[in-house]
Amino acid sequence: MILMKDILDEKDKRLHLKSKEVEFPLSKEDKQVIEDMIQYLHDSQVPELSEKYNLRPGMGMSAVQLGVLKRYFVVVNDITEEDAEKQEFETYVLINPRIISNSEEQIYVEEGEGCLSINRPVEGIIPRSARVTMEAYDMEGRKIHVRAREELSVCFQHELDHLNGILITDRIDPKNPYKGRENARGI
Ligand code: NI
């Protein structure tokens, strides 16, 4: 099980390295890392579990955040309807992902993007495409296309940045932390 101590902190230089393409079939180790990431993200969004294990809630995680410099990430999106009795999630595993199309429209997360590797408040916003289509491979090595919009689109772009060694702090200019806000829609 992954705990907070297992997630690299922003001071770790590995977070600024570019991760390498993955070859198929996936190794046992990579499958395990993926399963562990899914479990962390899921548990971190279930209040009782997040409290029990002291997990900071997160929606996405890239392998590099565990020190594995390979191009894959996992996203667990809470799609629970209002008034639902039980939480519901959809899970994405994207291996060797790339963006094949993106909207011109830009959005940004008003409260700022969170990152499991950055354990402090970061002032500023990051304009990102409101919609993206990613091409990637699933765990069996099949090519997949995934379309995302709004928060999920931001999350995919944030994780893809991780695979390229880019953190949110690299995207925000401290002298002008709200740069681009006038051309983007807040979400
Ligand atoms: Ni992050």
Boltz pocket constraint, residues with backbone or C-beta under 6 A from the ligand:
constraints:
  - pocket:
      binder: B
      contacts: [[A, 60], [A, 114], [A, 115], [A, 116], [A, 117], [A, 158], [A, 162]]
      max_distance: 6.0
